[in-house]
Amino acid sequence: MNGFDFSKIFDVKLAWESLPFILKGLPATIGVAVAGMALGMVLGLFLALARDSKQIILRWPARMYISFMRGTPLLVFLFILYFGFPNVGIELGAITAASLGFGLNSAAYIAEIDRSSLNSIDHGQWESAKALNLGYWKTLWVIILPQAARIAIPPLTNVFMDIVKATSLAAVITVPELFQRTQIVVGREFDAMTLYILVALIYWPVCICISFIQDRMEAKYSRYTTH
């Protein structure tokens, strides 16, 4: 124990010197995650509504999309968007491809969360809104969604955290995010242990901040919860 060298596990000096360079990848990480989540939220809501639609022309394509996205690796989809699409004349920048990939993939999971949250609202509220002569979309937007949002916030936050952490996959398509910049330093310094621990310690407080935002949002939407 007396001969244990902590620097072989984590070199504090190297970590401190490398931190500014690695942190320059944080905007790309957050940007891709936010863009992906925003796209996933919009598409996911429409998929959820289509998934429960009485129209078979809407229901089955939504089911197939959700099944496909949940049943295929995200990394493969990123490769298709970035390396495959140029073969058919569509060239996407790395950040655009990553944002699109995370958005299209997360939409499948968000759709199931939204569907479950919407279905948990008492159907009688739809009937009451109909009796007041409120249309479908107004009822959904003004009455149902605010209540469903309170239920959906925790699992949606988990999806966003997963996207933030999964942005490390974007390194393979050259997105200059946290993990890609960490790999550059690893290749230069040959101390993978220190640098991978360092990037893990960067992701951690980012996710803590997301959890804090979740708590604030839950407090905001708690007034829509029926007691």
C-alpha positions as CSV (number, residue, x, y, z in Angstrom):
1,M,0.0,0.0,0.0
2,N,2.9,2.4,0.8
3,G,4.1,2.1,-2.8
4,F,0.7,2.9,-4.4
5,D,0.9,5.6,-7.0
6,F,-2.5,7.3,-7.4
7,S,-1.2,9.2,-10.5
8,K,-1.2,5.9,-12.4
9,I,-5.0,5.9,-12.1
10,F,-5.7,9.6,-12.3
11,D,-3.1,12.2,-13.1
12,V,-4.5,15.4,-11.6
13,K,-2.0,17.6,-13.4
14,L,-2.8,16.1,-16.8
15,A,-6.5,16.3,-16.1
16,W,-6.3,20.0,-15.2
17,E,-4.2,20.9,-18.2
18,S,-6.6,18.9,-20.6
19,L,-9.8,20.3,-19.1
20,P,-10.1,23.5,-21.1
21,F,-9.5,21.7,-24.4
22,I,-12.1,19.0,-23.6
23,L,-14.7,21.5,-22.3
24,K,-14.6,23.2,-25.7
25,G,-16.7,20.1,-26.8
26,L,-19.4,20.8,-24.3
27,P,-21.4,23.2,-26.6
28,A,-21.5,20.6,-29.3
29,T,-22.6,18.0,-26.8
30,I,-25.4,20.1,-25.4
31,G,-26.4,21.5,-28.8
32,V,-26.8,18.1,-30.4
33,A,-28.6,16.8,-27.4
34,V,-31.1,19.7,-27.2
35,A,-31.7,19.6,-31.0
36,G,-32.2,15.9,-30.9
37,M,-34.6,16.1,-27.9
38,A,-36.6,19.0,-29.5
39,L,-37.1,17.0,-32.7
40,G,-37.9,13.9,-30.7
41,M,-40.5,15.7,-28.7
42,V,-42.3,17.1,-31.7
43,L,-42.2,13.9,-33.7
44,G,-42.8,11.7,-30.7
45,L,-46.1,13.5,-29.8
46,F,-47.5,13.0,-33.4
47,L,-46.3,9.4,-33.3
48,A,-48.1,8.8,-30.0
49,L,-51.3,10.3,-31.4
50,A,-51.0,8.3,-34.6
51,R,-50.2,5.1,-32.6
52,D,-53.6,5.3,-30.9
53,S,-55.5,6.6,-33.9
54,K,-58.5,4.7,-35.2
55,Q,-57.2,5.2,-38.7
56,I,-55.2,2.2,-39.7
57,I,-53.3,4.3,-42.3
58,L,-51.9,6.3,-39.3
59,R,-51.7,3.6,-36.7
60,W,-49.7,1.0,-38.5
61,P,-47.0,3.2,-39.9
62,A,-46.5,4.7,-36.4
63,R,-46.2,1.3,-34.9
64,M,-43.7,0.2,-37.6
65,Y,-41.6,3.3,-37.1
66,I,-41.5,2.9,-33.3
67,S,-40.6,-0.8,-33.6
68,F,-37.9,-0.1,-36.1
69,M,-36.2,2.7,-34.2
70,R,-36.4,0.8,-30.9
71,G,-35.1,-2.4,-32.5
72,T,-32.0,-1.0,-34.3
73,P,-28.7,0.4,-32.9
74,L,-28.4,4.1,-32.9
75,L,-24.8,3.9,-34.0
76,V,-25.8,2.1,-37.1
77,F,-28.4,4.8,-37.9
78,L,-25.8,7.5,-37.4
79,F,-23.5,5.7,-39.9
80,I,-26.4,5.5,-42.4
81,L,-27.1,9.3,-42.1
82,Y,-23.5,10.4,-42.3
83,F,-21.7,7.8,-44.4
84,G,-24.6,6.2,-46.3
85,F,-26.7,9.1,-47.4
86,P,-23.9,10.6,-49.6
87,N,-24.3,7.5,-51.8
88,V,-27.8,8.7,-52.8
89,G,-26.7,12.4,-53.2
90,I,-27.6,13.6,-49.7
91,E,-24.7,15.0,-47.7
92,L,-25.3,16.0,-44.1
93,G,-22.8,17.8,-41.8
94,A,-21.7,15.8,-38.8
95,I,-23.6,17.9,-36.3
96,T,-26.7,17.9,-38.5
97,A,-26.5,14.1,-39.0
98,A,-26.1,13.6,-35.2
99,S,-29.0,15.9,-34.3
100,L,-31.2,14.2,-36.8
101,G,-30.2,10.8,-35.8
102,F,-30.8,11.4,-32.1
103,G,-34.1,13.1,-32.8
104,L,-35.5,10.4,-35.0
105,N,-34.3,7.7,-32.7
106,S,-35.5,9.3,-29.4
107,A,-38.9,10.0,-31.0
108,A,-39.8,6.3,-30.8
109,Y,-39.2,6.2,-27.0
110,I,-40.8,9.6,-26.4
111,A,-43.9,8.4,-28.4
112,E,-44.4,5.6,-26.0
113,I,-44.0,7.9,-23.0
114,D,-46.4,10.4,-24.4
115,R,-48.9,7.7,-25.3
116,S,-48.8,6.3,-21.8
117,S,-49.1,9.7,-20.2
118,L,-52.0,10.7,-22.4
119,N,-53.9,7.5,-21.8
120,S,-53.5,8.0,-18.0
121,I,-55.8,11.0,-18.1
122,D,-59.4,10.3,-17.3
123,H,-61.3,9.9,-20.5
124,G,-64.2,11.7,-18.9
125,Q,-62.3,15.0,-19.4
126,W,-62.5,14.4,-23.2
127,E,-66.2,13.9,-22.8
128,S,-66.6,17.1,-20.7
129,A,-64.6,19.1,-23.3
130,K,-66.8,17.7,-26.1
131,A,-69.9,18.8,-24.1
132,L,-68.4,22.3,-24.0
133,N,-68.1,22.2,-27.8
134,L,-64.3,22.2,-27.6
135,G,-62.5,20.8,-30.7
136,Y,-60.1,17.9,-30.5
137,W,-56.9,19.9,-30.8
138,K,-58.0,22.6,-28.4
139,T,-59.0,20.0,-25.8
140,L,-55.6,18.2,-26.3
141,W,-53.5,21.4,-26.1
142,V,-55.4,23.2,-23.3
143,I,-56.8,20.4,-21.1
144,I,-55.1,17.1,-21.7
145,L,-51.4,17.9,-22.5
146,P,-50.8,20.0,-19.3
147,Q,-51.9,17.2,-17.1
148,A,-50.0,14.5,-19.2
149,A,-46.9,16.7,-19.1
150,R,-46.6,16.3,-15.3
151,I,-46.7,12.6,-15.6
152,A,-44.3,12.5,-18.6
153,I,-41.6,14.8,-17.1
154,P,-39.6,12.1,-15.2
155,P,-39.3,9.6,-18.0
156,L,-38.7,12.4,-20.6
157,T,-35.9,13.7,-18.4
158,N,-34.4,10.2,-18.5
159,V,-34.6,10.2,-22.3
160,F,-32.8,13.6,-22.4
161,M,-30.1,12.3,-20.0
162,D,-29.6,9.3,-22.2
163,I,-29.3,11.5,-25.3
164,V,-26.7,13.7,-23.5
165,K,-24.6,10.6,-22.6
166,A,-25.2,9.0,-26.0
167,T,-23.7,12.0,-27.8
168,S,-20.4,10.3,-27.2
169,L,-21.4,8.0,-30.1
170,A,-21.3,11.1,-32.3
171,A,-17.5,11.0,-32.0
172,V,-17.4,8.3,-34.6
173,I,-18.9,10.7,-37.2
174,T,-16.4,13.4,-36.2
175,V,-18.7,15.6,-34.1
176,P,-16.3,17.7,-32.0
177,E,-18.1,16.9,-28.7
178,L,-16.7,16.0,-25.3
179,F,-15.8,12.4,-26.0
180,Q,-14.2,13.1,-29.4
181,R,-12.0,15.8,-27.9
182,T,-11.1,13.4,-25.1
183,Q,-10.0,10.8,-27.6
184,I,-7.7,13.4,-29.2
185,V,-6.0,14.0,-25.9
186,V,-5.8,10.3,-25.2
187,G,-4.0,9.8,-28.5
188,R,-1.6,12.5,-27.7
189,E,-0.9,11.7,-24.0
190,F,-1.4,7.9,-23.9
191,D,-3.2,8.1,-20.5
192,A,-6.7,6.8,-21.2
193,M,-7.6,6.1,-17.6
194,T,-7.1,9.7,-16.5
195,L,-8.9,11.3,-19.4
196,Y,-11.8,8.9,-19.5
197,I,-12.4,9.4,-15.8
198,L,-12.2,13.2,-16.5
199,V,-14.8,13.1,-19.2
200,A,-17.1,11.0,-16.9
201,L,-16.7,13.6,-14.2
202,I,-17.8,16.3,-16.8
203,Y,-20.9,14.4,-17.9
204,W,-22.0,13.9,-14.2
205,P,-22.6,17.5,-13.3
206,V,-24.3,18.1,-16.6
207,C,-26.8,15.4,-15.7
208,I,-27.2,16.8,-12.2
209,C,-28.2,20.1,-13.8
210,I,-30.8,18.3,-15.9
211,S,-32.2,16.7,-12.8
212,F,-32.5,20.1,-11.2
213,I,-34.4,21.4,-14.2
214,Q,-36.6,18.3,-13.9
215,D,-37.5,19.2,-10.3
216,R,-38.3,22.7,-11.3
217,M,-40.6,21.6,-14.1
218,E,-42.4,19.1,-11.9
219,A,-43.1,21.8,-9.4
220,K,-44.4,24.0,-12.2
221,Y,-46.7,21.4,-13.6
222,S,-47.8,20.0,-10.2
223,R,-50.8,22.5,-10.2
224,Y,-52.3,20.4,-13.0
225,T,-52.3,17.2,-10.9
226,T,-55.6,16.3,-9.6
227,H,-55.8,15.4,-5.9
